[in-house]
């Protein structure tokens, strides 16, 4: 009878490990804000960059087709961990020797750990100077920002977002 109990409990342990699942795929995010004295610079931050994705260029396009490209892309990375995690645990043990026989045992309890694998996050920051903020102020609603990026297969994509407005 002991053998018939171990197999279902072992299956339960495997199912519990699989329930946490793999890390969810990241989605490229971008935001823009006006910076500097008299709002003469647009700062763009691209975050949650998935592994294998490269941000190639960032630019602003005006309503008349004007193109303002970011001079330099500042790349950075950070790591974070999930902190202290408490979850149920299941332990299976076999004790004994040649003269006493084999004694299987099962233990159920709470397992407290540091939370496992950390998460690495990459971001790109760019500043786009406005040579003359006056035309931008008069038609800020017509401007847009484009983030050009590619993945490891070479597939090129563009993330478009509205340029920030001057209040």
Rosetta blueprint (number, residue, H / E / L):
1 X L
2 X H
3 X H
4 X H
5 X H
6 X H
7 X H
8 X H
9 X H
10 X H
11 X H
12 X H
13 X H
14 X H
15 X H
16 X H
17 X H
18 X H
19 X H
20 X L
21 X L
22 X L
23 X L
24 X L
25 X L
26 X L
27 X L
28 X L
29 X E
30 X E
31 X E
32 X E
33 X E
34 X E
35 X E
36 X L
37 X H
38 X H
39 X H
40 X L
41 X E
42 X E
43 X E
44 X E
45 X E
46 X E
47 X E
48 X L
49 X L
50 X L
51 X L
52 X L
53 X L
54 X E
55 X E
56 X E
57 X E
58 X E
59 X E
60 X E
61 X E
62 X L
63 X L
64 X L
65 X L
66 X L
67 X E
68 X E
69 X E
70 X L
71 X L
72 X L
73 X E
74 X E
75 X E
76 X E
77 X E
78 X E
79 X E
80 X E
81 X L
82 X L
83 X L
84 X L
85 X E
86 X E
87 X E
88 X E
89 X E
90 X E
91 X E
92 X E
93 X E
94 X E
95 X E
96 X E
97 X E
98 X L
99 X L
100 X L
101 X E
102 X E
103 X E
104 X E
105 X E
106 X E
107 X E
108 X E
109 X E
110 X E
111 X E
112 X E
113 X E
114 X L
115 X L
116 X L
117 X L
118 X L
119 X E
120 X E
121 X E
122 X E
123 X E
124 X E
125 X E
126 X E
127 X E
128 X E
129 X E
130 X L
131 X L
132 X L
133 X H
134 X H
135 X H
136 X H
137 X H
138 X H
139 X L
140 X H
141 X H
142 X H
143 X L
144 X E
145 X E
146 X E
147 X E
148 X E
149 X E
150 X E
151 X L
152 X L
153 X L
154 X L
155 X L
156 X E
157 X E
158 X E
159 X E
160 X E
161 X E
162 X E
163 X L
164 X L
165 X L
166 X L
167 X L
